[in-house]
Amino acid sequence: MAGRLFGYVQFCHAQRSILRSFGSQAVHDRLLAELRKRSAPDELERMVARGASLGEEERVAEAFTIASLSHAS
């Protein structure tokens, strides 16, 4: 799930030519490093590509799922 949301955010930044602040870039880099540790390269690539095509309802549902999982631990 996190990989798909990461892909969506990447897509939005690219579409809008948004530059990340220093702090935002640091968070981005840490998240990408964690995703790379937990996923095979081809799996991560698929998740990121899938995330770039998520619709609004899918994005919201995935974000809520991630949030609920993080509160459960």
MARBA-3410 file (N, C-alpha, C, O; in Angstrom, 1 decimal):
73
0.8,-1.2,0.0,0.0,0.0,0.0,0.9,1.3,0.0,0.6,2.2,-0.8 ~ 1.8,1.3,0.9,2.7,2.5,0.9,3.4,2.7,-0.4,3.6,3.9,-0.8 ~ 3.8,1.7,-1.1,4.4,1.8,-2.4,3.5,2.4,-3.4,3.9,3.2,-4.2 ~ 2.2,2.1,-3.4,1.3,2.7,-4.3,1.0,4.1,-4.0,1.0,5.0,-4.9 ~ 0.9,4.5,-2.7,0.7,5.9,-2.4,2.0,6.7,-2.7,1.9,7.8,-3.2
3.1,6.1,-2.5,4.4,6.7,-2.9,4.4,7.0,-4.4,4.8,8.1,-4.9 ~ 3.9,6.0,-5.2,3.8,6.2,-6.6,2.9,7.3,-7.0,3.2,8.1,-7.9 ~ 1.8,7.4,-6.3,0.8,8.5,-6.6,1.5,9.9,-6.3,1.3,10.8,-7.1 ~ 2.2,10.0,-5.2,2.8,11.3,-4.8,3.9,11.6,-5.9,4.0,12.8,-6.3 ~ 4.6,10.6,-6.3,5.7,10.8,-7.3,5.0,11.4,-8.6,5.5,12.3,-9.2
3.9,10.8,-9.0,3.2,11.2,-10.2,2.7,12.6,-10.0,2.9,13.4,-11.0 ~ 2.1,13.0,-8.9,1.7,14.3,-8.7,2.8,15.4,-8.8,2.6,16.4,-9.4 ~ 3.9,15.0,-8.1,5.0,16.0,-8.1,5.5,16.1,-9.6,5.8,17.3,-10.0 ~ 5.6,15.1,-10.3,6.1,15.2,-11.7,5.1,16.0,-12.6,5.5,16.8,-13.4 ~ 3.8,15.7,-12.4,2.8,16.4,-13.2,2.8,17.9,-13.0,2.6,18.6,-13.9
3.0,18.2,-11.8,2.9,19.7,-11.4,4.2,20.3,-11.3,4.3,21.5,-10.9 ~ 5.3,19.6,-11.6,6.7,20.1,-11.5,6.9,20.7,-10.1,7.5,21.8,-10.0 ~ 6.5,20.0,-9.1,6.7,20.5,-7.7,8.1,20.1,-7.2,8.5,18.9,-7.3 ~ 8.8,21.0,-6.6,10.0,20.8,-6.0,9.8,20.5,-4.5,9.0,21.2,-3.9 ~ 10.5,19.5,-4.0,10.4,19.2,-2.6,11.3,20.2,-1.7,12.4,20.5,-2.2
10.8,20.5,-0.5,11.6,21.2,0.4,12.7,20.3,0.9,12.6,19.1,0.7 ~ 13.7,20.8,1.6,14.7,20.0,2.2,14.2,18.9,3.1,14.5,17.7,3.0 ~ 13.2,19.3,4.0,12.6,18.3,4.9,11.8,17.3,4.2,11.8,16.1,4.6 ~ 11.0,17.7,3.2,10.2,16.8,2.4,11.1,15.8,1.7,10.7,14.7,1.6 ~ 12.2,16.3,1.1,13.1,15.4,0.4,13.7,14.4,1.3,13.9,13.2,0.9
14.0,14.8,2.6,14.6,13.8,3.5,13.5,12.7,3.8,13.9,11.5,3.9 ~ 12.3,13.1,4.0,11.2,12.1,4.3,11.1,11.2,3.1,11.0,10.0,3.2 ~ 11.1,11.8,1.9,11.0,11.0,0.6,12.1,10.0,0.5,11.8,8.8,0.2 ~ 13.3,10.4,0.8,14.4,9.5,0.7,14.4,8.4,1.7,14.7,7.3,1.4 ~ 13.9,8.7,3.0,13.8,7.7,4.0,12.7,6.6,3.6,12.9,5.4,3.8
11.6,7.1,3.1,10.5,6.3,2.7,11.0,5.4,1.5,10.7,4.2,1.5 ~ 11.6,5.9,0.6,12.1,5.2,-0.6,13.1,4.1,-0.1,13.1,3.0,-0.6 ~ 14.0,4.4,0.8,15.0,3.5,1.3,14.2,2.3,2.0,14.6,1.2,1.8 ~ 13.2,2.6,2.8,12.5,1.6,3.5,11.7,0.7,2.5,11.7,-0.5,2.7 ~ 11.1,1.3,1.5,10.4,0.5,0.5,11.3,-0.4,-0.3,11.0,-1.5,-0.5
12.5,0.1,-0.5,13.5,-0.7,-1.2,14.0,-1.9,-0.4,14.3,-3.0,-0.9 ~ 14.1,-1.7,1.0,14.5,-2.8,1.9,13.4,-3.8,1.9,13.7,-5.0,2.0 ~ 12.1,-3.4,1.9,11.0,-4.4,2.1,10.5,-5.0,0.8,9.7,-5.9,0.9 ~ 10.9,-4.5,-0.4,10.3,-5.0,-1.6,11.3,-5.3,-2.6,12.4,-4.7,-2.7 ~ 11.1,-6.3,-3.4,11.9,-6.6,-4.5,11.8,-5.5,-5.6,10.8,-4.8,-5.7
12.9,-5.2,-6.3,12.9,-4.1,-7.2,11.7,-4.1,-8.2,11.1,-3.1,-8.5 ~ 11.4,-5.3,-8.8,10.3,-5.3,-9.7,8.9,-5.1,-9.0,8.0,-4.6,-9.6 ~ 8.8,-5.6,-7.8,7.6,-5.4,-7.0,7.4,-3.9,-6.7,6.3,-3.4,-6.9 ~ 8.4,-3.3,-6.3,8.4,-1.8,-6.0,8.0,-1.0,-7.3,7.2,-0.1,-7.2 ~ 8.6,-1.4,-8.4,8.3,-0.7,-9.6,6.8,-0.9,-10.0,6.2,0.1,-10.4
6.3,-2.1,-9.8,4.8,-2.3,-10.1,3.9,-1.5,-9.2,3.0,-0.9,-9.6 ~ 4.3,-1.4,-7.9,3.5,-0.7,-6.9,3.5,0.8,-7.2,2.5,1.5,-7.2 ~ 4.7,1.3,-7.6,4.8,2.8,-7.9,4.0,3.1,-9.2,3.3,4.1,-9.2 ~ 4.1,2.2,-10.2,3.3,2.4,-11.4,1.8,2.3,-11.1,1.0,3.1,-11.7 ~ 1.4,1.4,-10.3,0.0,1.3,-10.0,-0.5,2.5,-9.2,-1.6,3.0,-9.4
0.4,3.0,-8.3,0.0,4.2,-7.6,-0.2,5.5,-8.4,-1.0,6.3,-8.1 ~ 0.6,5.5,-9.5,0.4,6.7,-10.4,-1.0,6.7,-11.1,-1.4,7.8,-11.6 ~ -1.6,5.6,-11.1,-2.9,5.5,-11.8,-4.1,5.4,-10.8,-5.3,5.2,-11.2 ~ -3.9,5.5,-9.5,-4.9,5.4,-8.5,-6.0,6.5,-8.7,-5.6,7.7,-8.9 ~ -7.2,6.2,-8.5,-8.3,7.2,-8.5,-8.4,7.8,-7.1,-7.8,7.3,-6.1
-9.2,8.8,-6.9,-9.3,9.5,-5.6,-9.8,8.6,-4.5,-9.3,8.5,-3.4 ~ -10.9,7.8,-4.8,-11.4,6.9,-3.8,-10.4,5.8,-3.4,-10.3,5.5,-2.2 ~ -9.6,5.3,-4.3,-8.6,4.3,-4.0,-7.5,5.0,-3.1,-7.1,4.3,-2.1 ~ -7.1,6.2,-3.4,-6.1,6.8,-2.6,-6.6,7.0,-1.2,-5.8,6.8,-0.2 ~ -7.8,7.5,-1.0,-8.3,7.8,0.3,-8.4,6.5,1.1,-8.0,6.4,2.2
-8.9,5.4,0.4,-9.1,4.1,1.1,-7.7,3.6,1.5,-7.6,3.1,2.7 ~ -6.7,3.7,0.7,-5.4,3.2,1.1,-4.8,4.0,2.2,-4.2,3.4,3.1 ~ -5.0,5.3,2.2,-4.4,6.2,3.2,-5.1,5.8,4.6,-4.4,5.7,5.6 ~ -6.4,5.6,4.6,-7.1,5.2,5.8,-6.6,3.9,6.3,-6.5,3.7,7.5 ~ -6.4,2.9,5.4,-6.0,1.6,5.8,-4.6,1.7,6.4,-4.3,1.1,7.4
-3.7,2.4,5.8,-2.4,2.6,6.4,-2.4,3.3,7.7,-1.7,2.8,8.7 ~ -3.2,4.3,7.9,-3.4,5.0,9.1,-3.9,4.0,10.2,-3.4,4.0,11.4 ~ -4.9,3.2,9.9,-5.5,2.3,10.9,-4.5,1.2,11.3,-4.5,0.8,12.4 ~ -3.7,0.8,10.3,-2.7,-0.2,10.6,-1.6,0.3,11.5,-1.1,-0.3,12.4 ~ -1.2,1.6,11.3,-0.2,2.2,12.1,-0.7,2.5,13.6,0.1,2.4,14.5
-2.0,2.7,13.7,-2.5,2.9,15.1,-2.7,1.6,15.8,-2.8,1.6,17.0 ~ -2.9,0.5,15.1,-3.1,-0.8,15.7,-1.8,-1.4,16.3,-1.9,-2.3,17.1 ~ -0.6,-0.9,15.8,0.6,-1.5,16.3,1.1,-0.9,17.5,2.2,-1.3,18.0
END
